[in-house]
Amino acid sequence: MRVITLKQPWASLVANGLKVYEFRNMNYSYRGKILIHAGKGIDKDAMDRVQEFNLDYPQSRIIAEVEIVDCIKVDTEFNKMINKLNSPVYEVKERTGYAWKLDNIKKLNIDKTINGKQSIWYIDLDDCK
């Protein structure tokens, strides 16, 4: 199955349905399920901004399954829309690239430590047990 590694708090925000856009530089034509892997990295500034959510922030674990349902070219209109949300999850700033729209988010409870990788990578779900 496809996997993407995200730093914390981003991985937990996705797993809890609080972040439904993942911003990337690449257009991605794939639509379907992908696993969210919480990597070892931490975005400390973002952790400070989202502390009000009181989430768990596991590392080196697969924590969710989501579905990529769209890939939106980030333009002026999209930036206006996302910045109007006034949410600590989406810092007000000018974004570029693409926004992967995530839906059908399902938290997973996989205890196995798994090292992440850059870009999209693959794992056999049997290897997670």
N, C-alpha and C positions, 0 to 999 in steps of 0.2 A: 504494500500500500504506500502511497505517496505521503511524505512527511515534510513539514517545514519547521525549522527551529527558530524560536523567538526568545529574545531576552525577557527577563522578568522586569516589570510587571505585565508586559504586553501579553505573554502567554496566558497568565491567569485572567486577565481582563477579557480575552477572547473566550476562554473556557467558561467564564461566568456570564457570557452574553452582553458584556458591557462595551466591548469593542467589536464592531461588525464590519469594519473596513481595515484591511491590511495593506499598507502602502509599500509599493515596490517600484523599482525602475523599469521592470520588464512587463511587457504585455504578455498575458498568459492565456492561451486559448482553451486550456483544460477546464472543464466544468464537471464537478463531482466531488466525491469525498476525499478529504486529506486529513492527516493527523497533525495535531499541534504538539510540538515537543518544546518543553521548557528547558532552555539551555542553561549553561553555567553562568552566563553573563547577566549583569544587572544594570539597568539604566537608573542610576541613583536619583537623578533629577525627577524622572517620571515617578519613581517610588514615593518621593516626597509629595508630589501633586495628587496621587491617588490613595494616600494613606487612609482617607475617610471611608473607603470601601471595606476595610478590615478583612482582606482576603488572605488565603494561604498562598505562598509563593514557592512551590516546590522547584527544585532544580534537577536537571538531568533525568527528566521523566516525560513520558508521553501523557498528556493530561486531558486531551479532548479530541473529538472527531468533529469536523465541520464539513460543510459543503460549500465549495466555491460556486456561486451562482451567476456571477458577472465579473467583468474586468472593465473598469471605467477609466477612460483617459481623464486625468485630472486637469481641469481647465479653470478659468475664472469663475464660472457658475458653480462648479463643484466646490471650489474653495470657499465661496460665499456660503454655500449650504452647510458645509462641515464646520465652518467657523461660527455660524449662528447657533450651533448646538450649545455653545458656552459650557462645555463639559471638561472636567479635568482630564478626561481620557483623550480628547482631541484638542491639543494646545492650539491656540489661535496663531496661525502662521501661513505663509504661502507655500503650498505643496506643489510638487511636480511629479511626473511619472504616471503611475496607475494605482487605482484603488481596487483591490480584490474584495468583492462583496461576499461576506460570509453569512451563511444561514444554516438552519437545522443543526444547531450547536448541541453537542452531547458531551458532558463531562465524563472522563474515564478515570478509573482508579487502578492504575497500573503501578505497582511498587518497584518494578525492576529499574535499576539505574542504567541509563542508555546515553551514550555520548552522541551529541548532535553533530550536524554537518552543515556546511554552507549550501545555499540554494535549495532546490528540491532534491530530496533523497528518498530512498525506498527502504521499507522494512517489511519482513514477513511477520504478521501478527502473532504467529506461533513463537517467534523469537522474543516476544514481550512477556511471556509467561514465566 
